[in-house]
Amino acid sequence: MSLWLLGALFSLLLTAYLNQRLFRYDALVEHASASEFKLILERSSDQLYLLGLILAMLHFVPVLNLITPIYTGLVYIHFGLAELQRLRLQALSG
């Protein structure tokens, strides 16, 4: 039982890591400059990993795992563009 739990935990953490690495880049590559991209990653790396962890749990649901990659991509795009907008508004106002 503990080996199964360890395998599930490892799978969950690995999926969360890979989700945030792939989708954060995919969400911002065409819209953010290199400095903006780096700043967003510094500011919200914990949030991006937590988002990946939450969405990785959907991979364990049998029917939802078919659409989880699309949904995960959309969530990361929404989050990334919102962070970019927040960063640009802060630069304009301050």
DSSP file (Angstrom, degrees, kcal/mol; ACC not computed):
  #  RESIDUE AA STRUCTURE BP1 BP2  ACC     N-H-->O    O-->H-N    N-H-->O    O-->H-N    TCO  KAPPA ALPHA  PHI   PSI    X-CA   Y-CA   Z-CA
    1    1 A M     >        0   0    0      0, 0.0     4,-2.1     0, 0.0     5,-0.2   0.000 360.0 360.0 360.0 -41.5    0.0    0.0    0.0
    2    2 A S  H  >  +     0   0    0      1,-0.2     4,-2.4     2,-0.2     5,-0.2   0.842 360.0  53.9 -70.5 -31.4    2.8    2.5    0.8
    3    3 A L  H  > S+     0   0    0      2,-0.2     4,-2.2     1,-0.2    -1,-0.2   0.891 108.9  49.5 -67.2 -38.7    4.6    1.8   -2.4
    4    4 A W  H  > S+     0   0    0      2,-0.2     4,-2.3     1,-0.2    -2,-0.2   0.915 112.0  48.2 -63.5 -43.4    1.4    2.6   -4.3
    5    5 A L  H  X S+     0   0    0     -4,-2.1     4,-2.4     2,-0.2    -2,-0.2   0.889 111.0  50.5 -65.3 -39.9    1.0    5.8   -2.4
    6    6 A L  H  X S+     0   0    0     -4,-2.4     4,-2.5     2,-0.2    -1,-0.2   0.902 111.1  49.0 -64.3 -41.2    4.6    6.7   -3.0
    7    7 A G  H  X S+     0   0    0     -4,-2.2     4,-2.4     2,-0.2    -2,-0.2   0.892 111.6  48.8 -64.8 -40.7    4.2    6.1   -6.7
    8    8 A A  H  X S+     0   0    0     -4,-2.3     4,-2.3     2,-0.2    -2,-0.2   0.906 112.4  48.3 -66.3 -41.2    1.0    8.2   -6.8
    9    9 A L  H  X S+     0   0    0     -4,-2.4     4,-2.6     2,-0.2     5,-0.2   0.913 112.2  48.7 -64.7 -43.3    2.7   11.0   -5.0
   10   10 A F  H  X S+     0   0    0     -4,-2.5     4,-2.5     1,-0.2     5,-0.2   0.911 112.1  49.1 -62.7 -42.5    5.7   10.9   -7.3
   11   11 A S  H  X S+     0   0    0     -4,-2.4     4,-2.4     2,-0.2    -2,-0.2   0.903 111.5  49.7 -63.3 -41.6    3.4   10.9  -10.3
   12   12 A L  H  X S+     0   0    0     -4,-2.3     4,-2.2     2,-0.2    -2,-0.2   0.927 113.7  44.5 -63.5 -46.6    1.5   13.9   -9.0
   13   13 A L  H  X S+     0   0    0     -4,-2.6     4,-2.3     2,-0.2    -2,-0.2   0.886 114.1  49.5 -68.0 -38.7    4.6   15.9   -8.2
   14   14 A L  H  X S+     0   0    0     -4,-2.5     4,-2.6    -5,-0.2     5,-0.2   0.911 111.7  48.4 -66.5 -42.0    6.2   15.1  -11.5
   15   15 A T  H  X S+     0   0    0     -4,-2.4     4,-2.7    -5,-0.2    -2,-0.2   0.904 111.6  50.6 -64.1 -41.0    3.0   16.0  -13.5
   16   16 A A  H  X S+     0   0    0     -4,-2.2     4,-2.2    -5,-0.2     5,-0.2   0.921 112.1  47.4 -62.0 -44.2    2.8   19.3  -11.5
   17   17 A Y  H  X S+     0   0    0     -4,-2.3     4,-2.1     1,-0.2    -2,-0.2   0.931 114.8  44.7 -63.1 -46.7    6.4   20.1  -12.3
   18   18 A L  H  X S+     0   0    0     -4,-2.6     4,-2.4     2,-0.2     5,-0.3   0.878 111.2  54.4 -68.8 -37.1    6.1   19.3  -16.0
   19   19 A N  H  X S+     0   0    0     -4,-2.7     4,-2.7    -5,-0.2     5,-0.4   0.956 111.8  43.1 -58.7 -50.9    2.8   21.2  -16.3
   20   20 A Q  H  X S+     0   0    0     -4,-2.2     4,-1.3     1,-0.2     5,-0.3   0.862 114.5  50.4 -69.3 -33.3    4.2   24.4  -14.9
   21   21 A R  H  X S+     0   0    0     -4,-2.1     4,-0.8    -5,-0.2    -1,-0.2   0.920 119.6  35.2 -68.3 -42.5    7.4   24.2  -16.9
   22   22 A L  H  X S+     0   0    0     -4,-2.4     4,-2.2    -5,-0.2    -2,-0.2   0.955 121.3  42.1 -76.4 -51.9    5.6   23.6  -20.2
   23   23 A F  H  X S+     0   0    0     -4,-2.7     4,-2.1    -5,-0.3    -3,-0.2   0.777 108.1  57.8 -76.5 -26.9    2.5   25.7  -19.9
   24   24 A R  H  X S+     0   0    0     -4,-1.3     4,-1.2    -5,-0.4    -1,-0.2   0.915 112.4  42.9 -67.1 -39.1    4.1   28.7  -18.3
   25   25 A Y  H  X S+     0   0    0     -4,-0.8     4,-1.9    -5,-0.3     3,-0.3   0.926 114.0  50.8 -67.8 -45.1    6.4   29.0  -21.3
   26   26 A D  H  < S+     0   0    0     -4,-2.2     4,-0.3     1,-0.2    -2,-0.2   0.846 109.6  51.5 -62.3 -35.0    3.7   28.3  -23.8
   27   27 A A  H  < S+     0   0    0     -4,-2.1    -1,-0.2     1,-0.2    -2,-0.2   0.818 122.6  26.3 -73.2 -30.8    1.4   31.0  -22.2
   28   28 A L  H >X S+     0   0    0     -4,-1.2     4,-2.5    -3,-0.3     3,-0.7   0.528  89.9  95.3-113.6  -7.5    3.9   33.8  -22.3
   29   29 A V  T 3< S+     0   0    0     -4,-1.9    -3,-0.1     1,-0.3    -1,-0.1   0.846  94.8  36.0 -61.3 -37.1    6.4   33.1  -25.1
   30   30 A E  T 34 S+     0   0    0     -4,-0.3    -1,-0.3     1,-0.1    -2,-0.1   0.601 125.1  38.3 -92.0 -10.6    4.6   35.2  -27.7
   31   31 A H  T <4 S+     0   0    0     -3,-0.7     2,-0.3    -4,-0.1    -2,-0.2   0.748 103.1  63.2-112.6 -31.0    3.4   38.0  -25.5
   32   32 A A  S  < S-     0   0    0     -4,-2.5     2,-0.1     1,-0.1    -1,-0.1  -0.732  73.0-125.7-103.4 146.5    6.0   38.8  -22.9
   33   33 A S     >  -     0   0    0     -2,-0.3     4,-2.7     1,-0.1     5,-0.2  -0.308  38.2 -99.4 -74.9 171.4    9.5   40.1  -23.4
   34   34 A A  H  > S+     0   0    0      1,-0.2     4,-2.2     2,-0.2     5,-0.2   0.892 124.7  47.8 -62.5 -39.7   12.4   38.2  -21.9
   35   35 A S  H  > S+     0   0    0      2,-0.2     4,-2.2     1,-0.2    -1,-0.2   0.888 112.7  48.3 -70.1 -37.7   12.6   40.5  -18.9
   36   36 A E  H  > S+     0   0    0      2,-0.2     4,-2.6     1,-0.2     5,-0.2   0.909 111.2  51.2 -65.9 -41.3    8.9   40.4  -18.3
   37   37 A F  H  X S+     0   0    0     -4,-2.7     4,-2.1     1,-0.2    -2,-0.2   0.927 111.6  46.8 -60.7 -45.8    8.9   36.6  -18.5
   38   38 A K  H  X S+     0   0    0     -4,-2.2     4,-2.1     1,-0.2    -1,-0.2   0.904 112.7  49.6 -64.4 -41.6   11.7   36.4  -16.0
   39   39 A L  H  X S+     0   0    0     -4,-2.2     4,-2.4     2,-0.2    -2,-0.2   0.893 109.9  50.6 -66.4 -40.1   10.0   38.8  -13.6
   40   40 A I  H  X S+     0   0    0     -4,-2.6     4,-2.4     1,-0.2    -1,-0.2   0.905 110.6  49.9 -64.1 -40.6    6.7   36.9  -13.8
   41   41 A L  H  X S+     0   0    0     -4,-2.1     4,-0.6    -5,-0.2    -2,-0.2   0.887 112.0  48.0 -65.3 -38.2    8.5   33.6  -13.1
   42   42 A E  H  < S+     0   0    0     -4,-2.1     3,-0.4     1,-0.2    -2,-0.2   0.906 116.4  43.2 -67.5 -41.0   10.3   35.2  -10.1
   43   43 A R  H  < S+     0   0    0     -4,-2.4    -2,-0.2     1,-0.2     3,-0.2   0.873 127.9  23.7 -73.5 -38.3    7.1   36.7   -8.7
   44   44 A S  H  X S+     0   0    0     -4,-2.4     4,-2.3    -5,-0.2    -1,-0.2  -0.017  76.7 118.2-125.5  31.5    4.7   33.8   -9.2
   45   45 A S  H  X S+     0   0    0     -4,-0.6     4,-2.1    -3,-0.4     5,-0.2   0.892  82.6  50.0 -66.5 -37.2    6.7   30.6   -9.3
   46   46 A D  H  > S+     0   0    0      2,-0.2     4,-2.5    -4,-0.2    -1,-0.2   0.911 111.6  48.2 -65.7 -41.0    5.0   29.3   -6.2
   47   47 A Q  H  > S+     0   0    0      2,-0.2     4,-2.5     1,-0.2    -2,-0.2   0.891 110.8  51.3 -66.2 -38.8    1.6   30.0   -7.6
   48   48 A L  H  X S+     0   0    0     -4,-2.3     4,-2.1     2,-0.2    -1,-0.2   0.904 112.0  46.2 -65.3 -40.5    2.5   28.4  -10.9
   49   49 A Y  H  X S+     0   0    0     -4,-2.1     4,-2.2     2,-0.2    -2,-0.2   0.909 112.9  49.5 -69.0 -40.9    3.7   25.2   -9.2
   50   50 A L  H  X S+     0   0    0     -4,-2.5     4,-2.6     2,-0.2     5,-0.2   0.899 110.2  51.4 -63.3 -40.3    0.6   25.2   -6.9
   51   51 A L  H  X S+     0   0    0     -4,-2.5     4,-2.4     1,-0.2    -1,-0.2   0.913 110.3  49.2 -61.1 -43.1   -1.6   25.6  -10.0
   52   52 A G  H  X S+     0   0    0     -4,-2.1     4,-1.7     1,-0.2    -2,-0.2   0.866 110.6  50.7 -63.7 -36.9    0.2   22.7  -11.7
   53   53 A L  H  X S+     0   0    0     -4,-2.2     4,-1.1     2,-0.2    -2,-0.2   0.916 111.3  46.9 -68.0 -43.5   -0.3   20.6   -8.6
   54   54 A I  H >< S+     0   0    0     -4,-2.6     3,-0.5     1,-0.2     4,-0.5   0.928 115.8  44.9 -63.8 -44.9   -4.0   21.3   -8.4
   55   55 A L  H >< S+     0   0    0     -4,-2.4     3,-0.8     1,-0.2     4,-0.4   0.781 104.6  63.6 -72.3 -25.1   -4.4   20.6  -12.1
   56   56 A A  H >< S+     0   0    0     -4,-1.7     3,-1.3     1,-0.2     4,-0.3   0.804  92.2  64.9 -66.9 -27.7   -2.3   17.4  -11.9
   57   57 A M  G X< S+     0   0    0     -4,-1.1     3,-1.3    -3,-0.5     4,-0.3   0.794  90.9  64.7 -64.5 -26.3   -4.8   15.9   -9.6
   58   58 A L  G X  S+     0   0    0     -3,-0.8     3,-1.1    -4,-0.5    -1,-0.3   0.723  86.7  71.4 -69.1 -19.3   -7.3   16.0  -12.5
   59   59 A H  G <  S+     0   0    0     -3,-1.3    -1,-0.2    -4,-0.4    -2,-0.2   0.724  91.7  58.7 -67.6 -20.0   -5.1   13.5  -14.3
   60   60 A F  G <  S+     0   0    0     -3,-1.3    -1,-0.2    -4,-0.3    -2,-0.2   0.613  82.8  92.2 -84.7 -12.1   -6.2   10.8  -11.8
   61   61 A V  S <> S-     0   0    0     -3,-1.1     4,-2.0    -4,-0.3    -3,-0.0  -0.745  76.7-139.6 -85.5 120.6   -9.9   11.2  -12.7
   62   62 A P  T  4 S+     0   0    0      0, 0.0     4,-0.1     0, 0.0    -1,-0.1   0.838  93.7  31.1 -54.6 -45.3  -10.6    8.6  -15.4
   63   63 A V  T >4 S+     0   0    0      1,-0.2     3,-1.3     2,-0.1     4,-0.4   0.877 117.9  54.4 -83.4 -37.0  -12.9   10.6  -17.7
   64   64 A L  G >> S+     0   0    0      1,-0.3     4,-1.4     2,-0.2     3,-1.3   0.759  89.7  76.2 -68.7 -23.6  -11.4   14.0  -17.1
   65   65 A N  G 3< S+     0   0    0     -4,-2.0    -1,-0.3     1,-0.3    -2,-0.1   0.662  86.4  64.2 -65.2 -11.9   -7.9   13.0  -17.9
   66   66 A L  G <4 S+     0   0    0     -3,-1.3    -1,-0.3     1,-0.2    -2,-0.2   0.824 115.8  26.3 -76.6 -31.6   -8.9   13.1  -21.6
   67   67 A I  T <> S+     0   0    0     -3,-1.3     4,-2.3    -4,-0.4     3,-0.3   0.431  94.6  97.4-110.0  -1.6   -9.5   16.8  -21.5
   68   68 A T  H  X S+     0   0    0     -4,-1.4     4,-3.2     1,-0.2     5,-0.3   0.882  79.8  55.2 -58.4 -42.5   -7.2   17.8  -18.7
   69   69 A P  H  > S+     0   0    0      0, 0.0     4,-2.1     0, 0.0    -1,-0.2   0.902 111.0  45.2 -60.4 -38.5   -4.3   18.9  -21.0
   70   70 A I  H  > S+     0   0    0     -3,-0.3     4,-2.2     2,-0.2    -2,-0.2   0.940 115.6  46.3 -67.4 -46.5   -6.5   21.3  -22.9
   71   71 A Y  H  X S+     0   0    0     -4,-2.3     4,-2.4     1,-0.2     5,-0.2   0.903 111.8  51.8 -62.7 -42.0   -8.0   22.7  -19.7
   72   72 A T  H  X S+     0   0    0     -4,-3.2     4,-2.4    -5,-0.2    -1,-0.2   0.915 109.2  50.2 -62.0 -43.6   -4.6   23.0  -18.0
   73   73 A G  H  X S+     0   0    0     -4,-2.1     4,-2.2    -5,-0.3    -1,-0.2   0.912 110.9  48.8 -60.7 -43.1   -3.2   24.9  -21.0
   74   74 A L  H  X S+     0   0    0     -4,-2.2     4,-2.4     2,-0.2    -2,-0.2   0.894 110.8  50.5 -64.7 -40.1   -6.2   27.3  -20.9
   75   75 A V  H  X S+     0   0    0     -4,-2.4     4,-2.6     1,-0.2    -2,-0.2   0.921 111.9  47.3 -64.7 -43.4   -5.8   27.9  -17.2
   76   76 A Y  H  X S+     0   0    0     -4,-2.4     4,-3.0     2,-0.2     5,-0.2   0.882 111.4  50.8 -66.7 -37.5   -2.1   28.6  -17.6
   77   77 A I  H  X S+     0   0    0     -4,-2.2     4,-2.5    -5,-0.2     5,-0.3   0.930 112.2  47.1 -64.4 -44.4   -2.7   31.0  -20.5
   78   78 A H  H  X S+     0   0    0     -4,-2.4     4,-1.8     2,-0.2    -2,-0.2   0.931 116.2  44.3 -61.9 -45.9   -5.3   32.9  -18.5
   79   79 A F  H  X S+     0   0    0     -4,-2.6     4,-2.2     2,-0.2    -2,-0.2   0.927 114.7  48.5 -65.5 -45.3   -3.1   33.1  -15.4
   80   80 A G  H  X S+     0   0    0     -4,-3.0     4,-2.1     1,-0.2    -2,-0.2   0.906 113.0  46.0 -64.2 -43.2    0.0   34.1  -17.4
   81   81 A L  H  X S+     0   0    0     -4,-2.5     4,-2.3    -5,-0.2    -1,-0.2   0.846 111.2  53.0 -70.9 -32.1   -1.7   36.8  -19.4
   82   82 A A  H  X S+     0   0    0     -4,-1.8     4,-2.3    -5,-0.3    -2,-0.2   0.902 110.5  47.7 -66.6 -40.1   -3.3   38.2  -16.2
   83   83 A E  H  X S+     0   0    0     -4,-2.2     4,-2.4     2,-0.2    -2,-0.2   0.888 111.7  50.5 -66.3 -38.8    0.1   38.3  -14.5
   84   84 A L  H  X S+     0   0    0     -4,-2.1     4,-2.4     2,-0.2    -2,-0.2   0.909 110.9  48.5 -65.4 -41.9    1.5   40.0  -17.6
   85   85 A Q  H  X S+     0   0    0     -4,-2.3     4,-2.4     2,-0.2    -2,-0.2   0.915 111.6  49.8 -63.7 -42.6   -1.3   42.6  -17.6
   86   86 A R  H  X S+     0   0    0     -4,-2.3     4,-1.9     1,-0.2    -2,-0.2   0.898 111.3  49.7 -62.2 -40.9   -0.8   43.2  -13.9
   87   87 A L  H  X S+     0   0    0     -4,-2.4     4,-1.8     2,-0.2    -2,-0.2   0.912 112.1  46.8 -65.0 -43.3    2.9   43.7  -14.5
   88   88 A R  H  X S+     0   0    0     -4,-2.4     4,-1.9     2,-0.2    -2,-0.2   0.863 110.9  51.9 -69.6 -35.5    2.4   46.1  -17.3
   89   89 A L  H  X S+     0   0    0     -4,-2.4     4,-2.2     2,-0.2    -1,-0.2   0.877 109.3  50.7 -67.6 -36.2   -0.2   48.1  -15.4
   90   90 A Q  H  X S+     0   0    0     -4,-1.9     4,-1.9     1,-0.2    -2,-0.2   0.873 109.2  51.3 -66.2 -37.1    2.2   48.4  -12.5
   91   91 A A  H  < S+     0   0    0     -4,-1.8    -2,-0.2     2,-0.2    -1,-0.2   0.870 112.3  46.4 -68.3 -35.7    4.9   49.7  -14.8
   92   92 A L  H  < S+     0   0    0     -4,-1.9    -2,-0.2     1,-0.2    -1,-0.2   0.883 118.7  39.8 -71.9 -39.3    2.6   52.3  -16.3
   93   93 A S  H  <        0   0    0     -4,-2.2    -2,-0.2     1,-0.2    -1,-0.2   0.735 360.0 360.0 -85.5 -22.3    1.3   53.5  -12.9
   94   94 A G     <        0   0    0     -4,-1.9    -3,-0.2    -5,-0.2    -2,-0.2   0.427 360.0 360.0-125.1 360.0    4.5   53.4  -10.9
